[in-house]
Amino acid sequence: MNFRPPNSGDEPEINLIPLIDVLLVILIFLAATTSFTRIKQLGIELPQAQADAVDPKAINIAVSRDGQYALDGRWLQNPDTAAIAAALAEAAGGRKDPVLVINADAQSTHASVVRVMQAARLAHIGRVDFATRDAP
C-alpha cells in the first residue's frame, strides 16, 4: 500500500473563459441600463413666432412668474384649477367657440401654465393660444 499523497505535478490553473463571459454579460447589462440623455448639454434654439392679429373677443389670462393669475385684468384670488375653470366659464359667457389667450411670463413654472390649460378644458374652451413676443 502506498500511504504517500500522490504528487501529480500538475499546477492548478485559472480558466479565463468563464471570467470573460461573466464580465461581458455585466458590461451588456450596464450598457442597457445606462441613461444616455444629456439634457443640460443640448443647445436648444427656441423658435420665433409671428404674431397674428389678436382677436378682440378673446379671453386673456396672465400667469406671473410667482404663480399668480389675472383674468382680463382682474386678479384671481384662488389659484386652484376649479376656481380658474369657473372664472373662465364665467368670462366665456356662453359664447360659441371662445378663444383663450395665455400670457405666461417666461419664468413662470410649467405647472402654472398646465393648470390654466386644465382649467380651460374643464370650462369647455377648445381653442387655447399662447401670446408671444416678436423677435427683435
N, C-alpha and C positions, 0 to 999 in steps of 0.2 A: 504494500500500500504506500501510496505517495501522499504524505501529510503536508508537504510544502505547497504554499499557494502558487497557482500557475503564474508564470511570468510570461505574459503574452507578447510583450514588446510593442504592442500597438498603443499609440498615444491617442487619447480621446480628441476628437476634432469637432469643431463647431460647424454645423451645416448652415450656410448663409442664405440658402434659397428660401426657407420659410420666413426668415427675418426680413428679407427684401419684400416678400409677398405681403407681410403684415404692414410694413411701412408704406407700401404703395396703396393699400386699402385705406389706411389712416389719411394719407395725402388726398385721396379721392374724396373722402368724407369731409375733410377740411375745405377743399375747393368747392364742393357742392353746397356747403352751408355758409360760406362767407358771403357777405353782402358787398357788392361792388359799387354801390351808389356813392357818388361824390357830389352831394348837393351844394356844399359850400364852394366847391371849385368850379361849378358851372358858371360860365359867363352868359347871362341871360340878357338879351336885348328886348325890352318891352316894346310892344307895337304902339305906334302913334295912331290916334283916331281922328277922323274927320268928323266934325260935329255937324249933324243935320239941323234943320230948323226945329226949334223947340215947340212942342205942342202947347199952346197957351192953356188948354184944359187939363193938362197933365197934373197928377198929384205929385208933389215934391216932398221927399223926406231926406233929411240931412242926418248923417251919422258922424259924430265928432270922434276925435282920437281917444277920448276917455269913455266912450260908450254911451253918450247922451244922444237923444233923438229929438228932432224937431220936425213936425209935420206941417207943411205950408206956413212956416214961420212961427208956429206955436210949439213950446216945449212940451214933450210928453213926460209926465211925472213918473209913470210906472213903465219901466223899460222891458217888461216881460212880453213874450210873444203874443199872448192872448190880448193884452191891452193894446199892443201895436196893431193887431188884426182888427180889433173893434174900432180903433181910431181910423184905420184905413177904410173899413167898410162904411163908416160914417162920412168920411171925406169923398168916397166914391158916389154916395148919394143915389144909388140906383142907376147910375149911368151905364149905358151899354158899352162894353169893352173898354173899361177905364185903363189909363196908362199910368204907371208908377215910375217916377224917375228917382233913382237913388243917388244922392250926392254924398259920397263917402270920402272922408279925409284919407289921404294916402297912408297915414299912420294908424288908422283905425284897425281894429282886430278883425280877422276873418269871421269870427263868431258873431260879431255885431252885425255884419252885413248879411250873414246867413240867417240871423234872427229876423231881419226885415224881409228877406225872401220867403221864409217860412210863414211869416205873418201875411204876406201878400197872397200866398197860396190859400191860407185859411180864410182870407177876405174875398176869395174868388176873383182876384185880379190876375189875369192871364198874361198881360204884357208888362214886363219889367225892363226898364232901360237903365243904363248907368251914365251919369254925367261924366264927361271927360274934359280935360283942358287941352286946348290946341297947343301943338308943339311950337316952340319959338322959332 
